[in-house]
Amino acid sequence: MPQPQKNPGFAAVLSFFIPGLGQIYNGQIMKGLIFIVLASFFGFLTVFLIGYILYPLFWIYNLYDAYNTAKMYNERSGLLLRGKMRNQKTYNRKDHGRREKEKNPEKEVLREKYLSF
C-alpha cells in the first residue's frame, strides 16, 4: 500500500508558526521535540540580546529543514513505489520472485492500464 505524500509547503507553514511542528508532521517526532525545546531556549535568550541573532537563524533553518525533509520523503517514497510497480510487471507474486512462465492476457491489460507510467 503506497504511503501518503507529505506536502512540503504545509510542513513549512507548520514550522513557521511553531518551530518543530513541521518535523513532527514529517514523522521526525524526536527531532521536532528537540526543535521545540531549542526554539524555547533561543526565545528565552532574547533577554540577553544574543537570542535576537540565534532565534531567527534557527527559525529559518527550521523552515528549510521541514520543507526539504518533506520533499526528500516524497522522492524516496516515489522511488520505492516505482520500484514495486516495476517488480510487479516483471514478477508474479505466487512465484516468489521467479519469472512468469505464461502470460495471462487479461492480467496484462490490467497491468498496462494501472501500472504504466
C-alpha positions in Angstrom: 0.0 0.0 0.0 1.5 3.3 -1.0 2.4 5.8 1.7 0.7 9.2 1.7 2.7 12.0 0.3 3.9 14.8 2.6 3.1 18.4 1.5 6.4 20.4 1.8 4.5 23.7 1.9 2.3 22.6 4.7 5.3 21.3 6.6 7.0 24.7 6.2 3.8 26.6 7.3 3.5 24.4 10.4 7.2 25.2 11.2 6.5 28.9 10.5 4.0 29.1 13.4 5.6 26.6 15.8 9.2 25.6 15.2 9.5 21.8 15.2 5.8 21.1 14.2 6.8 20.6 10.6 9.3 18.0 11.6 6.7 16.2 13.6 4.3 16.3 10.6 7.1 14.7 8.5 7.4 11.8 11.0 10.5 13.0 12.8 9.0 13.2 16.3 12.2 13.3 18.3 13.7 16.0 16.0 10.6 18.0 16.2 10.5 17.9 20.0 14.2 18.9 20.1 13.4 21.8 17.8 10.6 22.9 20.0 12.9 22.9 23.1 15.6 24.8 21.2 13.2 27.4 19.9 12.0 27.9 23.5 15.6 28.2 24.7 16.6 30.7 21.9 13.4 32.6 22.7 14.5 32.9 26.3 17.9 34.1 25.2 16.3 37.2 23.6 16.5 38.6 27.2 20.3 38.6 26.7 20.3 40.1 23.1 22.1 37.0 21.7 18.7 35.5 21.2 17.9 38.2 18.6 20.6 36.7 16.4 20.3 33.0 17.2 16.5 32.6 17.2 15.9 34.0 13.6 18.8 31.9 12.3 17.4 28.8 13.9 13.8 29.7 12.8 15.0 30.0 9.1 16.9 26.7 9.3 13.7 25.1 10.9 11.6 26.2 7.9 14.3 25.0 5.4 14.6 21.6 7.1 10.8 20.9 7.3 10.4 21.8 3.6 13.4 19.7 2.3 12.6 16.7 4.6 9.1 16.5 3.1 10.5 16.8 -0.4 13.0 14.0 0.3 10.3 11.8 1.9 8.2 12.2 -1.3 11.1 11.4 -3.6 12.1 8.4 -1.6 8.6 7.0 -1.4 8.1 7.7 -5.1 11.2 5.7 -6.0 10.1 2.8 -3.8 6.7 2.9 -5.3 8.1 2.9 -8.9 10.4 0.0 -7.9 7.4 -2.0 -6.6 5.5 -1.4 -9.8 8.4 -2.4 -11.9 8.8 -5.6 -10.0 5.0 -6.4 -10.3 5.3 -6.0 -14.1 8.1 -8.5 -14.2 7.4 -10.9 -11.5 4.4 -12.8 -10.3 3.8 -12.8 -6.5 2.9 -16.5 -6.5 6.4 -17.4 -7.9 8.1 -15.5 -5.0 10.4 -13.7 -7.5 10.7 -16.3 -10.3 9.8 -15.2 -13.8 6.3 -15.9 -15.0 6.1 -18.9 -17.3 2.9 -17.9 -19.1 1.2 -14.6 -19.7 -2.4 -14.1 -18.9 -3.8 -11.5 -21.5 -6.4 -10.1 -19.1 -3.9 -9.6 -16.4 -1.5 -7.9 -18.8 -4.2 -5.5 -19.9 -4.9 -4.6 -16.3 -1.2 -4.2 -15.6 -0.7 -1.9 -18.5 -3.8 0.2 -17.5 -2.9 0.6 -13.8 0.8 0.2 -13.5 2.2 2.0 -16.6 3.8 5.4 -16.3 
